[in-house]
Amino acid sequence: MLQDIPTPTLREARACVLETERLTLRRPTLADVKAIVRLANDRRIAENTRRLPHPYSQDHAVEFVRATVEDRCETVFLIENNHVPIGMVGIDRRDPDAPELGYWLGVDYWGQGFGTEAARAVIDFFFEEFDCDHLISGARVANPSSRNILEKCGFQWSGVELHRFEALGSSTPVDCFRLSRSVWSSLKNWGSSTRRAR
């Protein structure tokens, strides 16, 4: 019976690599620190990402990569296109009742569909690996591109809230979205992503 099959722990699930038509998503390592800093140290990214400081230093990246290994409540993937890092995507499960999708891309990679492709792969991973009924996410009201990604992935708008953004040093309005397992199931045919163990 299904309930007798043990659910993999987050640490086991993290060891996988997700592949889409154009992207490879894998756990970041210390070897990726310089690339992460190069991508993340842009105010345009930090202003649209709640926890990303600006300026973004090598120390920030080292601390982030180390935390991805130790934090059992967050699953983070480095997004690569042709073996070149282009951004990050992940699921924060610190609040078990509100698992949250987050992502950012380097500015040079905006507007090419990479955000939607990476988000869909991680959404599939999340609903296949974890017994949760829904996933939440948000986008600054001033960031229509991020809202478009969420809508393309089936998220439904659930309201506006104020959230604090570290780089802004203040709170700003955020469009909140929710994706239920049932909506995800009905949209599952959106493309193919594969997973391989590492």
N, C-alpha and C positions, 0 to 999 in steps of 0.2 A: 504494500500500500504506500501511497505517496508520503503519508506522515511518518512512515518508518525509515525513509531515506534521510540520512543526516545532512543537514544544510552545511555547506562549507563555511569555515570561519572566514572572517574578513582577511586575515593574513594569507590564507590559502588562495582566496579569490584575487588578491592583489597581484599574485605572481603571474597573472596572465597578460597576454598582449592581444589587443583588439585590432583587427584590420578591416578597413573599408576599401572602397574602390581606389581612393587616392591617398589614404592616410594610414599610419601606424600609430597606435596609442599604447604607450608603455609607461611603467613606473620611472620617474626621473631618478637620476643618480648624480653623485657629486661631479662626474665628468660632464654633466649638462649645465653646471653652474654658470659658466661664462655666457652660454647661449641664452639661459633664462634671464640673466641680468640685461643682456643686450636687448631682448624683447620687452621685458617688463619695465625698464627704466624710461618710460614715456608717460608723460602726464595725462595724455588722452586715454590711455588704458587705465591708469590708477584712478582717475576721476569717475570711471564707470564700474569699478570693482571695489566692493566694500572693504576688504581686508588688505589690499595692496598698498603699501606705503609709497610715497614719492618724496625725494628720489629713492630709487631701489638699488641697493648696494649688493656687493658680493656676499657680505655677511648675512643680509636678508635671504639671499638665495640658498646659502649653505644651511641656515637654520630651517628654511622651508623644506629642503630635500631631506634633511635629517628627521624632521617632524613627520614626513610622509611614511617613513619606515616605522616610527614609534606609535603613531596615532592609529588606534584600532577603529576609530569612528569616522575616518575619512578615507576615501579611495580616490587617489589622484593619478591622472595619466598625463604624460607629456605627449603633445600632438606633433607628429612628424609628417612631412610631405617630402618624398624622395630623400629620406634620411636626414632632412634638415628640420630642426625644431622650429615650430611656428606658434606654439601657444600651450595652454593647459586646460584641462577639463576634469571635473570630478564630482563626487557626491559626498556631502557632509552629512553624517548620520549621528551627530552629537545629540540631537533631539530626535528620539526614535519615532515620535509622532509627526515629525516634520522633516523628513530627509530632503536635502536641498541640492539641486543641480547648480553648479557654477562653472564658468568658463571665461577665458579671455584669449584673444589672438594678438600677435604682433601686428602693428599698424599696416605693414607691407602686405599682410595676408587678408585684410578686410575685403568684403564684397566679392569673394570668390566661392562662396558656399562651403568653405571649410568648417565654419562654426556649426552649421546645421548638420553636416556629415559627422562631425565628432560628437555632437550632442546626441544624435540618434544612436550611435554605437554605444555610448555610455548609458543611455536610457534602456536600451535592450539588455545590456549587461546587468543593470540594476534590477529590472523586473524579473530577469531569468535567475538571478543569484539570491535575491532577498525576498522574503515573504512580507511585502509591504503593499498596502492598498493604493498608495499615491506618492507622488513626488511633487515638490514645490520648487519654484524658482522666481526670480525677480529681475527687473530691468529698470534702470533709472527712467523716469518719465521723459527725460531729455535724450534718451538713447533708442530711437525707433529701430535701428538695425538689430539690436539685441532682442527687442520685443518680437520682431519678425522671425528670428530664429526659433523662439519659444512657440510662436503660433504655428510655424511650419512643422514643429514636432508634436503638435496636438494639444499643447497646454492651453488651458482656458483661463481667461482673465478672472481674478477673484477680488480685485479691489486695489486701493492705493494705500500705502503705509509710508511713514517716515523711517528711514534707516540711516544709520551713521556710516559715513565713508571716511576711512582713515586719511586718505590723501587730501580730502576737502577740509578735514577738521571740523565737520559739521554734519547735520542730518539733511537729507534731501528726499523728495517724493520718489517712491519706487512703485511701479506697476507690479502687482503680485499675481502669480500664475500657479495653476494646479493641473497636474496630469494624473488621471486615475488609471489604474491597471486596466479597467474595461475599455477606456478610450485607446490606451496604448495597444491592447490586443486587437482592436478593430483596425488600427493603422499599421500593424506590424509588417505589412507587405511593402513598406516604404523603401526597401532596399536591402541589400545583404551586407552584413558584417560578420566576420568570423573571429573566433577566439582560438588562440593556441597557448598551451601551457609553456611556461618558461622554467 
